[in-house]
C-alpha cells in the first residue's frame, strides 16, 4: 500500500504539496483575465508529444497498472492525486506515447520512495533508452531522463517500476532537448560533475511549446484557473508555481544561452516587455504564466496593485542586450515591442519614479518604501527598510544605460548611443562622488530611505549588485568592499535562500576574483540536496536558478566568454582558480556557430571553430602586461588595453570554420 499518512506526513508537515503544472489533459485553452498580447505568430502548434493525465488528476486515464499499484490521494506532490507502487518486485505503472514528428526530449517526474531499488525508465520501440535507479528518499525529488531521440511514429514508453520500498510519482513533464549539448572536461573533476548535473537539470525545466498546461497555479491555488497553450519558456521561479519571474529569468538568461535556448529567451523577454504599459507606469509584471501572455495571478491583482521591484525593469533591458549578443537575432533591434520597452524603461520609467530624493544632475528610479505590491527599490525582500533608492536599483539602472547604448550602436544610431553613454557615465560619476562617497566595507552607502537617510552596512542584494554591475569605480575601495561582501555572506549575514547565493560567483568573476567565485560556485552546488527554506519548493537543487546560473558561471565566469554573435566576435579570458590546471568546453554555441575552447592556466588558450560557415574574430585576453604573445607559435605585436581598471594583453586572430588557433603569452 502507499505510505501511511500518519507516519510519514508528520515528518514532512512543512512540505506543502506542489502542483501538477504541465501537460494537462485535453481541456480547451482558457485565458486568464488581464492577458497580454501574445508572442508574434499567435499560439504555438500542438506539441508533437504529450503525456495524458501527467498529474493523475483524472485517475487512471492514460496509464497501465499492474497489481499492487494505483492512484491515491494521501501524499500528492501537486494537485490532489499521485500514483503509487507498493514495495516488492514486479509492480509497474506505464504510459506509451507515439511521436508525431522527430525530436529529442527530456522526461521528468517528481518521485518519492520508501526504499531503494525502484526505477524510472524510458523505452523506445521496446528498447530501454534511459533509466534511473531510485534511491531511498521520502521527500519528493525531481528525476529526469535526458535527451531521448525519437523519429516520427516511434513509441515512447514511460514507466515507474517498484523496488524495496513503496514508490510515489507525480507531475510528469516533457521538455525538448536543448539545441546545444555543451560538454566540459578539466583537470578538476568537480567542475565536470557540476556542469553535467547543471546541464541536465536546467534542460529539464524547459517547456515544450504547444503543451496544454495549467495557468495560475500556486501554493494557494493548486488547481489553477484553467489551461492554456504554453509558449517557448522555461521555469524561472518556484517549482510550485506555473510561471516564470522577471528576476529569475534575468539571472538564468546566460545559462539558457549556453544551452542555445534563444527562442525561449526572446519570447520571455518580449512578454515582459509587452507587459510594461503606461497604465502600470512602465513597470513590467513580476511574473508570467507559461503561455507567455497572462500575469501570474498570485503576484498580479491589477494595474495599480502588483508585485514590482525597481532592479527588474533595468535588468530586463540589460539581458535583452546580452541575449542579442548570444543569439545574433536582429529582432532585438527591430521589434517595436522590445525597442519601446528599452526606451520607456530608461526614460519615462525613471522620470515617473524619481521624486523622493534630490539627485542633482541625474535621475534615479525609486521605490515607495511600502512593500512589494507598491514598488520596492531593492531585490532584498527580507529586510524591512523603507528604501527609496537601493544599491541594486541604481547599479542595474547604470547597466541598462550601457545596454541601450550598445543596442543603439548595433542599430546604427550613433547619436542615441552617445546620449546613453553620457547617461551611464554621469550616473556612475554621481554615484561614486556623491551617492556612495568615499566609504567602503561597512561604511559603503548602499541605499537611501524615503526620509533621506543614507544606509550603510550589509544589504545583501543592495550590497553585492553594486560591484557586480560595475558601478563602483575600480580601485582599493571596490576591492575592500568585495572583501566585506565575502566576509558578510560567509558569516551571520549569509542569506538563507540559495537563489541569493547564486549571485556571488557572478560578483567575484566580474571583478576578476576567480578563487572566491569558484568557492561560492562549489558552496551553491554542494547545497543542492538540502531542503530549500521555502518547504513547498523542495530541495535547493530543484530551484531552477541554481542549475542555470552554474552553467552561465562556468562559461562566462571560469572560461571568461563574452559572446558577440552579430559581429562574429568571441572574447575570452581564463579565470581558472588555483588548482584547476586546465578547462575545456566542447559544443559551445554562439549564434549559428559552434566552438571548442580550452584554457591551460592563465597563459595559453585554444579556440576551434567547429561548426557553421562564418569566420570569427577571437579576442584572446590575458590579464597583465606580458612581454610576448604568440599565435600558433608565431610572435605577434604585443597589444594591451585597460578594461574596468584591469590591463590585458591580447591578440585578435581570425578563426575560420574547421580551424584551431592557439594563443600564448610569456
C-alpha positions in Angstrom: 0.0 0.0 0.0 1.0 3.6 -0.2 2.8 5.1 2.8 0.9 5.9 5.9 -0.2 9.5 6.0 0.1 9.5 9.8 3.6 8.0 9.9 5.1 9.9 7.0 3.5 13.3 6.8 4.3 14.1 10.4 8.0 14.4 9.4 7.1 16.3 6.3 4.4 18.6 7.7 6.2 21.6 6.3 6.4 20.2 2.8 3.4 21.8 1.1 2.1 19.8 -1.9 3.3 21.1 -5.2 1.1 21.2 -8.2 0.7 19.3 -11.5 1.7 22.1 -13.8 2.4 20.7 -17.2 1.0 18.6 -20.0 -2.6 18.7 -18.7 -5.3 16.7 -20.5 -7.3 17.7 -23.5 -9.3 20.6 -21.8 -9.8 23.6 -24.0 -7.5 26.6 -23.5 -8.7 29.3 -21.1 -7.1 32.7 -20.9 -6.6 34.3 -17.6 -8.1 37.8 -17.0 -5.7 40.6 -18.0 -3.9 38.6 -20.6 -1.2 40.4 -22.6 -0.7 40.5 -26.3 1.0 37.2 -27.2 4.2 36.5 -29.0 4.4 37.1 -32.7 2.6 34.3 -34.6 0.0 33.6 -32.0 -0.3 30.3 -30.1 2.3 27.6 -30.8 1.2 24.5 -32.7 0.2 21.5 -30.7 3.2 19.7 -29.1 4.4 16.7 -31.1 4.4 14.6 -27.9 2.0 14.8 -25.0 1.5 12.9 -21.8 -2.1 12.1 -21.0 -3.0 12.9 -17.4 0.5 13.7 -16.2 -0.6 14.6 -12.7 -3.0 11.7 -12.3 -5.9 14.1 -11.6 -8.0 12.1 -14.0 -7.3 8.9 -12.0 -6.1 6.0 -14.2 -6.8 7.6 -17.5 -3.9 7.1 -20.0 -1.9 4.7 -17.7 -1.5 1.0 -17.4 -1.3 -0.5 -13.9 -0.2 -3.9 -12.6 -1.4 -5.4 -9.4 0.0 -3.6 -6.3 -0.2 -0.1 -7.9 -2.9 2.6 -8.3 -3.9 6.2 -7.8 -4.1 7.6 -4.3 -4.7 10.9 -2.5 -2.7 10.6 0.6 0.5 12.4 -0.4 0.4 14.1 -3.8 3.2 16.3 -5.0 0.8 18.6 -6.7 -3.0 18.8 -7.2 -4.9 16.1 -5.3 -3.6 12.7 -6.6 -0.5 10.7 -7.2 0.4 7.2 -8.4 1.8 4.6 -6.1 3.6 1.3 -6.3 3.8 -1.0 -3.3 7.1 -2.5 -2.2 8.4 -5.6 -3.8 9.4 -6.7 -7.3 7.2 -6.8 -10.4 5.0 -3.8 -10.0 4.8 -1.3 -12.8 2.9 1.8 -14.0 3.4 2.9 -17.6 2.1 5.0 -20.5 3.1 4.7 -24.1 3.2 7.8 -26.4 3.5 8.0 -30.2 5.7 10.8 -31.6 4.0 12.7 -34.4 7.4 14.1 -35.6 11.1 13.9 -35.0 12.7 15.3 -31.9 14.6 14.7 -28.7 13.1 15.0 -25.3 13.7 15.0 -21.5 11.2 13.3 -19.3 10.9 14.4 -15.7 8.8 13.4 -12.8 8.6 14.1 -9.1 9.3 10.9 -7.2 9.5 9.9 -3.5 10.4 6.4 -2.3 10.3 4.3 0.9 13.3 2.3 -0.1 15.9 1.9 -2.8 15.8 -0.1 -6.0 12.8 1.3 -7.8 13.3 2.5 -11.4 12.2 5.4 -13.6 12.6 4.3 -17.3 12.0 5.3 -20.9 11.8 2.7 -23.7 11.7 3.5 -27.4 10.0 0.8 -29.6 10.6 -1.7 -26.8 14.3 -1.0 -26.2 15.4 0.7 -23.0 16.8 4.1 -23.9 17.2 5.7 -20.4 16.7 4.8 -16.8 17.3 5.9 -13.3 17.6 3.6 -10.3 15.8 5.4 -7.5 17.5 5.9 -4.1 15.5 5.8 -0.8 14.0 9.2 0.0 10.6 10.1 1.4 10.6 13.7 0.2 9.8 14.3 -3.5 12.7 15.0 -5.8 12.6 15.8 -9.4 14.1 13.0 -11.6 14.9 13.4 -15.3 15.7 11.0 -18.2 17.6 13.1 -20.7 17.9 13.5 -24.5 15.7 10.7 -25.7 15.7 10.9 -29.5 12.5 10.0 -31.4 11.5 9.7 -35.0 8.0 10.2 -36.3 6.0 7.1 -35.4 8.3 6.0 -32.6 6.6 4.7 -29.5 7.9 6.0 -26.2 7.0 4.1 -23.1 7.5 6.0 -19.7 7.4 3.7 -16.7 7.8 3.6 -12.9 8.9 0.3 -11.5 8.8 -1.0 -7.9 11.7 -1.6 -5.6 12.5 -2.4 -2.0 10.1 0.2 -0.7 7.0 2.0 -1.9 7.3 4.4 -4.8 5.1 7.6 -5.3 5.3 9.6 -8.5 3.5 12.7 -9.7 3.6 15.6 -12.1 5.4 14.4 -15.3 6.8 16.9 -17.7 8.2 16.7 -21.2 10.9 19.1 -22.3 12.5 19.5 -25.7 16.2 18.6 -25.6 18.2 21.9 -25.8 19.7 22.9 -29.2 23.2 22.8 -27.7 24.8 19.9 -25.7 27.9 21.5 -24.3 30.4 19.3 -22.6 33.1 20.2 -20.1 36.4 18.4 -19.5 39.0 19.5 -17.0 41.9 18.6 -14.7 39.4 19.2 -11.9 36.6 16.5 -11.8 34.5 18.8 -9.6 33.6 21.2 -12.4 32.9 18.3 -14.8 30.4 16.8 -12.3 28.9 20.2 -11.6 28.4 21.2 -15.2 27.0 17.8 -16.2 24.4 18.0 -13.4 23.5 21.6 -14.1 23.1 21.0 -17.9 20.7 18.1 -17.3 18.8 19.8 -14.6 18.4 23.1 -16.4 17.2 21.4 -19.6 14.5 19.6 -17.6 12.9 23.0 -16.8 12.3 23.9 -20.5 8.7 23.9 -21.6 7.6 22.1 -24.8 5.8 24.7 -26.9 2.2 23.8 -27.7 1.7 21.9 -24.5 -1.6 22.4 -22.9 -0.9 23.2 -19.2 -2.5 24.8 -16.2 -2.4 28.5 -15.6 -2.2 30.5 -12.3 -1.1 27.5 -10.1 0.4 28.4 -6.8 0.6 27.1 -3.3 -2.9 28.6 -2.6 -4.5 27.6 -5.8 -3.2 24.1 -6.7 -5.8 23.5 -9.4 -5.1 26.8 -11.3 -7.7 28.7 -13.3 -7.9 26.7 -16.5 -5.4 25.8 -19.1 -3.6 27.4 -22.0 -1.1 26.6 -24.7 2.4 27.1 -23.4 4.8 29.1 -25.4 8.6 28.9 -25.6 9.7 29.3 -22.0 11.5 27.7 -19.1 10.8 27.6 -15.4 12.3 30.6 -13.5 11.0 30.8 -10.0 9.4 28.4 -7.5 8.7 25.0 -8.9 5.2 25.0 -7.4 4.0 27.9 -9.5 3.1 27.8 -13.1 5.2 30.6 -14.5 8.5 32.5 -14.7 9.7 35.6 -12.8 11.5 38.6 -14.2 14.3 38.5 -11.6 14.9 34.8 -12.0 14.6 34.9 -15.8 17.2 37.7 -15.9 19.6 35.7 -13.8 19.1 32.5 -15.7 19.4 34.0 -19.2 23.2 33.4 -19.6 22.8 29.7 -18.7 19.9 29.4 -21.2 22.2 31.0 -23.8 24.8 28.3 -23.1 22.1 25.7 -23.9 21.1 27.5 -27.1 17.6 28.5 -25.7 17.5 31.6 -27.9 13.8 31.2 -28.7 12.8 30.9 -25.1 14.9 33.9 -24.0 13.4 36.1 -26.7 9.8 35.0 -26.0 10.1 35.6 -22.3 11.9 38.9 -22.6 9.3 40.1 -25.2 6.4 39.0 -22.9 7.8 41.1 -20.1 8.4 44.0 -22.5 4.8 43.9 -23.7 3.5 44.0 -20.1 5.3 47.3 -19.2 2.4 49.6 -20.1 1.8 53.2 -19.4 -1.0 52.3 -17.1 1.5 50.4 -15.0 3.9 53.3 -15.1 6.1 51.2 -17.3 6.8 48.5 -14.7 6.7 45.0 -16.3 4.7 42.5 -14.4 6.6 40.5 -11.9 5.7 37.0 -13.2 4.0 35.5 -16.3 2.3 32.1 -16.9 4.0 29.7 -19.3 1.5 30.9 -22.0 3.8 33.9 -22.4 0.7 36.1 -22.1 -1.0 36.2 -18.7 0.3 37.6 -15.5 0.7 35.0 -12.7 -2.3 35.8 -10.5 -0.6 35.4 -7.2 1.6 38.4 -8.0 -0.9 40.5 -10.0 -4.2 41.9 -8.9 -4.5 44.8 -11.3 -2.5 47.6 -13.0 -2.2 49.5 -9.7 -1.6 46.5 -7.4 1.0 44.0 -8.4 4.5 43.0 -7.3 7.2 45.2 -8.7 10.8 45.8 -7.9 12.9 48.5 -9.5 16.0 46.5 -10.4 14.0 44.0 -12.5 12.9 46.7 -15.0 16.5 47.6 -15.7 17.9 44.0 -15.7 15.5 43.0 -18.4 16.9 45.7 -20.6 20.5 44.6 -19.9 19.6 41.0 -20.5 18.0 41.8 -23.9 21.3 43.2 -25.0 23.1 40.0 -23.7 20.5 37.8 -25.5 21.2 39.7 -28.7 24.9 39.0 -28.4 24.4 35.3 -27.6 21.9 34.7 -30.5 22.6 37.4 -33.2 18.9 37.7 -33.5 18.3 41.2 -35.0 14.7 41.3 -33.8 16.2 42.6 -30.5 16.9 45.7 -32.6 13.8 45.7 -34.9 10.9 44.5 -32.8 9.0 47.7 -31.8 7.7 46.0 -28.6 11.2 45.4 -27.4 12.6 48.7 -28.6 9.8 50.7 -27.0 10.5 48.8 -23.7 14.2 49.7 -23.8 13.3 53.4 -24.3 10.5 53.6 -21.8 12.4 51.6 -19.1 15.3 54.0 -19.3 13.2 57.1 -20.0 9.7 57.6 -18.7 10.1 54.9 -16.1 12.9 56.8 -14.5 11.0 60.1 -14.8 7.9 58.7 -13.2 9.7 57.1 -10.2 12.2 59.9 -9.3 10.7 62.2 -6.7 11.7 61.3 -3.2 15.4 62.2 -3.2 17.1 65.1 -5.0 20.0 63.6 -7.0 21.1 66.9 -8.6 22.0 66.5 -12.3 21.0 62.8 -12.7 17.8 60.9 -12.2 17.5 57.7 -10.1 14.4 55.4 -10.2 13.0 55.0 -6.7 10.7 52.6 -4.8 7.9 53.6 -2.5 9.2 52.0 0.7 5.8 50.5 1.2 6.3 46.8 0.1 6.4 44.7 -3.0 2.8 45.4 -4.1 3.5 49.1 -4.2 7.0 49.0 -5.7 10.3 48.4 -3.9 13.7 49.8 -4.6 15.6 46.6 -3.9 15.5 42.9 -4.6 16.2 42.3 -0.8 12.7 41.4 0.3 13.9 40.1 3.7 14.7 43.5 5.1 12.1 45.9 6.4 13.9 49.1 5.4 11.8 51.8 3.8 14.1 52.3 0.9 13.7 55.0 -1.7 16.9 54.1 -3.5 19.0 51.0 -3.3 22.4 49.9 -4.5 20.9 47.1 -6.7 18.4 49.5 -8.3 20.9 52.3 -9.2 23.5 49.7 -10.3 21.0 48.0 -12.5 19.9 51.3 -13.9 23.6 52.1 -14.9 23.9 48.8 -16.7 20.6 49.4 -18.5 22.0 52.6 -19.9 25.1 50.9 -21.1 22.9 48.2 -22.7 20.8 50.7 -24.6 24.0 52.4 -25.8 25.2 49.1 -27.2 21.9 48.3 -28.8 21.7 51.7 -30.4 25.2 51.3 -31.8 24.3 47.9 -33.2 21.2 49.6 -34.8 23.4 52.3 -36.4 22.1 55.1 -34.2 25.3 56.8 -33.1 23.5 59.8 -31.7 21.3 57.8 -29.4 24.3 55.6 -28.4 26.3 58.7 -27.4 23.4 60.0 -25.4 23.1 56.8 -23.4 26.9 56.6 -23.0 26.7 60.0 -21.4 23.8 59.0 -19.1 25.8 56.0 -18.0 28.9 58.0 -17.4 27.1 60.7 -15.5 25.2 58.3 -13.3 28.4 56.4 -12.4 30.3 59.6 -11.7 27.5 60.8 -9.5 27.3 57.5 -7.6 31.0 57.4 -6.9 31.3 61.1 -5.9 28.1 61.7 -4.0 25.8 58.7 -3.6 28.3 56.4 -2.0 31.1 58.9 -1.2 34.4 57.6 0.0 33.3 54.9 2.3 33.9 51.2 1.8 33.3 48.0 3.7 30.7 48.5 6.4 30.8 52.3 5.6 29.7 52.0 2.0 26.4 53.6 1.4 24.1 51.0 -0.2 20.7 52.8 -0.1 18.7 55.8 1.0 15.4 55.7 3.0 12.3 57.6 2.0 13.1 60.3 4.6 16.5 60.9 3.2 18.8 58.8 5.5 21.8 57.0 4.0 22.1 53.3 4.9 25.4 51.5 5.3 26.3 48.0 6.5 25.2 44.8 4.9 22.3 44.9 2.5 22.6 41.6 0.6 21.4 42.3 -2.9 21.7 46.0 -2.5 25.4 45.4 -1.5 26.7 42.9 -4.0 24.9 44.3 -7.0 27.0 47.4 -6.9 30.3 45.7 -7.7 28.6 43.1 -9.8 27.1 45.7 -12.2 30.5 47.6 -12.0 29.0 51.0 -10.9 31.7 51.2 -8.2 34.9 52.6 -9.7 37.8 50.2 -9.8 40.5 50.6 -7.1 41.2 49.9 -3.4 37.7 51.0 -2.3 36.0 48.4 -4.5 38.5 45.7 -3.5 37.8 46.4 0.1 34.1 46.2 -0.5 34.4 42.9 -2.2 36.3 41.6 0.8 33.5 42.8 3.0 30.8 41.1 0.9 32.7 37.8 1.1 33.0 38.1 4.9 29.4 39.0 5.4 28.0 36.4 3.1 30.2 33.8 4.8 29.1 34.8 8.3 26.0 35.9 10.2 24.8 37.9 7.2 24.6 34.8 5.0 21.3 34.6 3.0 19.0 31.8 3.9 17.8 31.3 0.4 20.0 29.5 -2.1 18.9 31.7 -5.0 20.5 34.7 -3.3 23.8 33.0 -3.0 23.8 32.2 -6.8 24.7 35.9 -7.4 28.0 35.7 -5.5 30.0 33.8 -8.2 28.9 36.5 -10.7 30.0 39.2 -8.4 33.5 37.9 -7.9 34.1 36.7 -11.5 33.1 40.1 -12.8 35.8 41.6 -10.6 38.5 39.0 -11.5 38.5 37.1 -8.3 38.2 33.5 -9.6 39.3 31.8 -6.4 36.5 33.4 -4.4 34.0 32.9 -7.2 34.8 29.2 -7.5 34.5 28.9 -3.8 30.9 30.2 -4.0 30.1 28.0 -7.0 31.1 24.9 -5.0 29.1 26.0 -2.0 26.0 26.5 -4.1 26.4 23.1 -5.8 27.2 21.3 -2.5 23.9 22.5 -1.0 21.8 21.2 -3.9 20.4 18.3 -1.9 19.4 20.4 1.2 15.9 21.4 1.8 15.1 24.9 0.4 13.9 27.4 3.0 10.6 27.5 1.2 9.5 24.0 2.1 7.0 23.9 -0.8 9.9 24.3 -3.3 11.6 21.1 -2.3 15.4 20.7 -2.4 17.7 23.6 -3.3 18.8 21.8 -6.5 15.2 21.7 -7.7 15.1 25.5 -7.7 15.7 26.3 -11.4 18.0 29.3 -10.8 20.7 27.0 -9.3 21.3 24.9 -12.4 21.0 27.7 -14.9 23.4 30.0 -13.0 26.1 27.3 -12.6 26.0 26.9 -16.4 26.4 30.6 -17.1 29.1 30.9 -14.4 31.2 28.1 -15.9 31.1 29.7 -19.4 31.0 33.4 -18.8 32.9 33.1 -15.5 35.6 30.4 -15.4 36.1 30.4 -19.2 35.6 34.2 -19.4 33.5 34.0 -22.6 31.9 37.2 -23.9 29.8 36.4 -27.0 29.1 38.8 -29.8 27.3 36.8 -32.5 26.2 39.8 -34.5 29.8 40.9 -35.0 31.0 37.3 -35.2 33.4 38.1 -32.4 34.3 36.0 -29.4 36.2 37.4 -26.4 37.7 35.1 -23.8 40.0 35.2 -20.7 41.0 32.4 -18.4 39.6 32.8 -14.9 40.7 29.4 -13.7 41.1 29.2 -9.9 44.1 27.9 -8.1 44.3 24.1 -8.5 42.4 23.9 -11.8 45.2 23.4 -14.4 43.0 23.3 -17.5 39.4 23.6 -18.6 37.8 22.9 -21.9 34.3 23.2 -23.3 33.0 21.5 -26.5 29.8 22.4 -28.4 29.8 25.9 -27.2 27.1 27.5 -29.4 27.1 31.3 -30.2 24.7 32.4 -32.9 24.9 30.0 -35.8 28.4 28.7 -35.0 29.9 26.1 -32.6 33.2 26.2 -30.8 35.6 24.3 -28.6 37.6 26.4 -26.2 40.4 25.3 -23.9 42.4 27.3 -21.3 45.6 26.0 -19.9 46.3 28.0 -16.8 46.2 31.8 -17.3 48.7 31.9 -20.1 47.5 29.7 -23.0 44.2 29.3 -24.8 43.0 27.4 -27.9 39.8 28.0 -29.9 38.4 25.7 -32.6 35.6 26.9 -34.9 33.8 23.5 -35.1 30.6 24.3 -37.0 28.9 26.9 -39.1 30.1 28.8 -42.1 31.3 32.1 -40.6 34.8 33.2 -39.9 35.1 34.7 -36.4 37.4 37.2 -34.8 38.7 35.9 -31.5 39.9 38.4 -28.9 42.1 36.3 -26.6 42.7 38.3 -23.4 45.3 37.6 -20.7 45.3 39.8 -17.5 48.6 41.7 -17.1 51.2 43.2 -19.3 53.2 40.4 -21.0 56.5 40.8 -22.9 55.4 38.5 -25.7 52.3 36.9 -27.3 52.3 34.2 -29.9 49.5 33.0 -32.2 50.0 29.4 -33.3 53.6 29.7 -32.1 54.4 32.8 -34.2 55.2 36.1 -32.3 52.8 39.0 -33.0 53.0 42.6 -31.8 52.1 42.9 -28.1 48.9 44.9 -27.6 47.3 46.0 -24.3 44.1 47.6 -23.2 42.5 48.6 -19.9 39.0 47.3 -19.2 37.4 48.4 -15.9 40.8 49.1 -14.3 42.4 45.8 -15.4 45.2 45.8 -18.0 45.1 42.9 -20.6 47.5 41.7 -23.2 45.5 40.4 -26.1 45.5 39.2 -29.7 42.7 39.1 -32.3 43.3 36.2 -34.7 40.7 35.2 -37.3 39.4 31.7 -36.8 37.9 30.1 -40.0 35.5 27.2 -39.9 37.3 24.0 -39.1 40.4 25.8 -37.9 42.1 25.7 -34.4 44.1 28.7 -33.2 46.3 28.8 -30.1 47.4 32.0 -28.3 50.0 32.1 -25.6 51.7 34.9 -23.6 55.0 34.8 -21.9 
